[in-house]
């Protein structure tokens, strides 16, 4: 599992550098949720996510719900093609502030 955590005051940036799938969801859950306890803003960099399936989408939805409950601002700073395709499949790109079309130069 590769998640890089960077703190700047009460802002936490998490860089996920692996797949977000049924095989990794359980091991990703706590490292993604734990920063919500001490942050006011959580930024997810998902540009290096190699694969995302329904379990990965469910994990992002859980994180979204918990961020709202704890009044933590949540945003995604980068999306790999796999993340964009999975969220697009479920019509959830707008929930995470992404447009339907990827920016030019987006990483696969």
N, C-alpha and C positions, 0 to 999 in steps of 0.2 A: 504494500500500500504506500502510495506516495502522495502526501498532502503537505505542502509547505505552508506554514502559518507565519504571518508577519503582523505585528502589532504596531500601531502608531497612536498612542493615547488610547482612546476607547474605540478606535476603528481597527477592525481585524480584516485582513485579506487572506483568503485561503486559495491556494493554487492546487487544483486537483490534477494530477498527472498520471492517470490510469483510467481504466474503464469503469463505468458506473452501470453495473448490471446485477442480475440476480446473484451472481457469484461474489460480488464485492459489497453489496448493499449493507449487509449486517456489519461489516468491518468499517464502513464509511459513516454509518449513522452517528455514532458518538463523536468522532472528530469533527463532523460538520455541525452538530448541535451544541457542543460544549462552549464554543465562543459566544453563543447568544447570552450566556449568563453574565458576561463582563463587558459586553460591547454595546455601543449605541448604533453602530453601523457595521454591517458585515458585507464584504465584497467577495464574490466568488469569481475566480478566474478559471473558466472551464475550457480554455483554448486548447489544452493538451489532453482532453478526455478522448480516448481512442475509440470507445464504443459506449452507447447508452441504449438500454432497453427499458421496458415498462417499469422495472424495479428502480432504475435510476431516476425516471420521471417521478415516480411516487416519492422517492427520497427528496427530490427538490420541492415537491408539493408539501411534504411534511415540514421541511425547513422554512418554506414560505409561511405556512400556518403558524409555526412557532415564533417566527420573527414578528408577525403581526401581534400575536398574543403577548409577547414580551416588549412590544413597542421598539423593536430594533429595525432600522432601515436595512433592507436587503436589496442588493443589486448584483447583476452579473456583468463583469467587465470584459469578458471574452467568451466566445462559444466556438467550439470546434464544429466541423460539419456534422459529426455524429450527434452532438447535442442539439444543434439547430434542426436536424431532420427529425429527431425524436420529439422535441417540443412542438415542431410544426405538425407532425402527424396527429397530435392531440389538440391542436389549435391553442397551444399555451404560450406561444412566443410573446404575445402581448403582456402576459402576466409577469414576464421577466424583463420587460422593456426592450424587446428585440423586434425588429421589423421582419416582415415575411421574406425579404430578399437579403441575402448576406452582403456585408460590406465588401467592396473590392479588396482583394488581397487576403481574404479570410483564410485561416489555416485549416487544413483538412484533419 
